[in-house]
Amino acid sequence: MTGYVYLMLAIVGELLGTTLLKYSDGFSRLGIGVLSLLFYGICFWLLSKALQMIHLGVAYALWSGIGIVATTLIGILFWQEILTGAGVLGIALILAGIVILNLFGAAA
């Protein structure tokens, strides 16, 4: 597998872990909370595999940036959370940073 496949799977694991963490309701639903921790473990293992092939700065920027955007969308869709104009601007700046880092930030 390529580093980017590992990275995308790590992002999916992080999204599942975070979503289940919200569903665990502060670990009052212990089984869901433990499942959340399992997905976080899988996520970090996959991220470690990705880092064997991708520069740290690029991988972390993609992992965190895509995670922020996706968790924001999950919050809006599943919990009717509201995104303000400042939030939209912040996410746009994060995405711009990811693009700049991927285009110009890491030497081969």
C-alpha positions as CSV (number, residue, x, y, z in Angstrom):
1,M,0.0,0.0,0.0
2,T,1.1,3.5,-0.6
3,G,1.6,6.0,2.2
4,Y,-1.4,8.0,1.1
5,V,-3.7,4.9,1.3
6,Y,-2.5,4.4,4.9
7,L,-3.0,8.1,5.6
8,M,-6.6,8.0,4.2
9,L,-7.4,4.9,6.3
10,A,-5.9,6.7,9.3
11,I,-8.2,9.6,8.7
12,V,-11.2,7.3,8.5
13,G,-10.2,5.7,11.8
14,E,-9.8,9.0,13.4
15,L,-13.3,10.1,12.2
16,L,-14.8,6.9,13.4
17,G,-13.1,7.3,16.8
18,T,-14.1,10.9,17.2
19,T,-17.7,10.2,16.1
20,L,-18.0,7.3,18.5
21,L,-16.5,9.4,21.3
22,K,-19.3,11.9,20.8
23,Y,-21.8,9.0,20.9
24,S,-20.3,7.6,24.0
25,D,-21.7,10.7,25.9
26,G,-18.7,11.2,28.1
27,F,-18.0,7.5,28.4
28,S,-21.4,7.0,30.0
29,R,-21.9,4.4,27.2
30,L,-18.8,2.4,28.0
31,G,-18.9,0.0,25.1
32,I,-19.1,2.8,22.6
33,G,-16.3,4.6,24.4
34,V,-14.0,1.6,24.3
35,L,-14.8,1.1,20.6
36,S,-13.8,4.8,20.1
37,L,-10.5,4.1,21.7
38,L,-10.0,1.0,19.5
39,F,-10.5,3.2,16.4
40,Y,-8.0,5.8,17.7
41,G,-5.5,3.0,18.2
42,I,-6.0,1.8,14.7
43,C,-5.8,5.3,13.4
44,F,-2.4,6.0,15.0
45,W,-1.0,2.6,13.8
46,L,-2.1,3.5,10.3
47,L,-0.6,7.0,10.6
48,S,2.7,5.5,11.8
49,K,2.7,3.3,8.6
50,A,2.0,6.4,6.5
51,L,4.8,8.3,8.1
52,Q,7.3,5.7,6.8
53,M,6.5,7.0,3.3
54,I,5.2,10.6,3.6
55,H,7.0,13.6,5.1
56,L,5.7,14.3,8.6
57,G,4.6,17.9,7.9
58,V,2.6,16.9,4.8
59,A,1.0,13.8,6.5
60,Y,0.1,15.7,9.6
61,A,-1.3,18.6,7.7
62,L,-3.5,16.3,5.6
63,W,-4.5,14.2,8.6
64,S,-5.5,17.1,10.8
65,G,-6.9,19.3,8.1
66,I,-9.1,16.7,6.5
67,G,-10.1,15.5,10.0
68,I,-11.2,19.0,11.0
69,V,-13.3,19.6,7.9
70,A,-14.9,16.1,8.1
71,T,-15.6,16.3,11.8
72,T,-17.2,19.7,11.3
73,L,-19.4,18.3,8.6
74,I,-20.3,15.3,10.8
75,G,-21.2,17.7,13.6
76,I,-23.4,19.7,11.3
77,L,-25.1,16.7,9.7
78,F,-25.6,14.5,12.8
79,W,-25.8,16.9,15.8
80,Q,-27.2,20.0,14.0
81,E,-24.1,22.0,15.1
82,I,-23.9,25.5,13.6
83,L,-20.9,26.8,11.7
84,T,-20.4,30.6,11.9
85,G,-18.8,32.7,9.2
86,A,-15.7,32.8,11.3
87,G,-15.7,29.0,11.4
88,V,-16.0,28.8,7.6
89,L,-13.1,31.3,7.2
90,G,-11.0,29.2,9.6
91,I,-11.7,26.0,7.7
92,A,-10.9,27.8,4.4
93,L,-7.6,28.9,5.8
94,I,-6.8,25.4,7.0
95,L,-7.5,24.0,3.6
96,A,-5.4,26.8,2.0
97,G,-2.5,25.9,4.3
98,I,-2.8,22.2,3.3
99,V,-2.7,23.0,-0.4
100,I,0.3,25.3,0.1
101,L,2.2,22.8,2.2
102,N,1.5,20.0,-0.3
103,L,2.5,22.1,-3.3
104,F,5.6,23.9,-1.9
105,G,6.4,22.8,1.7
106,A,8.1,19.4,1.5
107,A,11.3,18.7,-0.4
108,A,11.4,15.3,-2.2
